[in-house]
């Protein structure tokens, strides 16, 4: 609908129920597979009022403080594997690891 839904700080995200996912990722350059454990908040916790029947499937765009954005359909964003992660393998994300928050979905982070 072209509206800004919410801006969250890490501290605000940590007030929601914690969700941890193990995600296997294939590196696009080397082809290597690795599994990481990501902890954060399930997107469905952040967008509960948007889980309504519509005649269309709107795009949801996530934009980081660095200006990089990623869009997906709302129906995809509300699947259980999509989280805003603030930890990787039990450690807080740093700027070097894409922090302070990263959008993570099965197979991509």
N, C-alpha and C positions, 0 to 999 in steps of 0.2 A: 504494500500500500504506500510505499515511499516514505515511511516514517522511521525516525530513529527510535529504536526500542529501549535500549539501555546501555549505559557505560558502567563497567564494573572495575573495581580495584581488586588486587589479589586478596586483601583482607576481607572485602565484601564477598568474594567467591568462597572463601574458607568458612563462611557462616552457613553455607548450604551443605546438604548431605554430601559426604565424600564418596567419590566413585573411582575405582581403580580398574584399569583394563590392561591386559597384556596384548600388545599389538605387534604382529610380525610385519616388518617393512623390508621391501626389496630396494636396495640402493640403485638408483637409475644409472649411475656411472660405472659401478663395479659389478653389479648384478648380485652382490652378496646379500644374503638374508640375515636379519638380526631381529631379536625380539627384545622389546623394551617394556617396562611396566610404567604406565602413565597414571597419575592421580590428579583428579580435579573434580569438576562438576558436570554432571550430565546436562546437556542442553535442554532437555525436557523440563528440568527443574527451573530453568531460567525463563522459559517461554510457555508456561502453563496456560495462559489465557489465549494462546494462539493455536491450541489444539482443538479447532472447531472444523466442522464440515464446510467446505467451500466448493464452488464450481470450478475453481482453478487452484493451482499449486504455486504459491508465490515463492520468489527467490528470497533467501536470507543471506545477507552479506556480512561477514565478519571482517573487521578492519583493525589491524594492530597499530600501536603507537608509531611504528616505523612507516605507516602508510600502506603496507602490503595488505591486500584483501583477498578473500576467497568466498565465492558464492556457491550455494547449493539450494536445491528445492527444500521448502519447509518440511515436506514429508520425509526427506532424507535426513535433515538436521535433527529431527525428533526421534530417530532410531537410537537404540540403546548404546551403540558403540561410539557415538559422537560426544566428545567431552571437551571442555576448556580445561586443559591440564596446567597445573602449576608445579608439579613434581615429576621427575623422571627417575625411575629406579630408586625411589625413596629420598631423593635429593631435590631441593628447591631448584627450579630452572634459573639459569643465569642468562645474561645477554648472549654469551657464547653458545648456549644450548637452545637459543630461541626464546628465552624468557623475557619477562617474568611469566607470561602465559602463552600457551600454544594451543591451536585448534588441532585436535587429534580425532581421526576416524579410522576404522579398520583398514589397514593397508597403507594409510597415509598419515603423515604428521609433519 
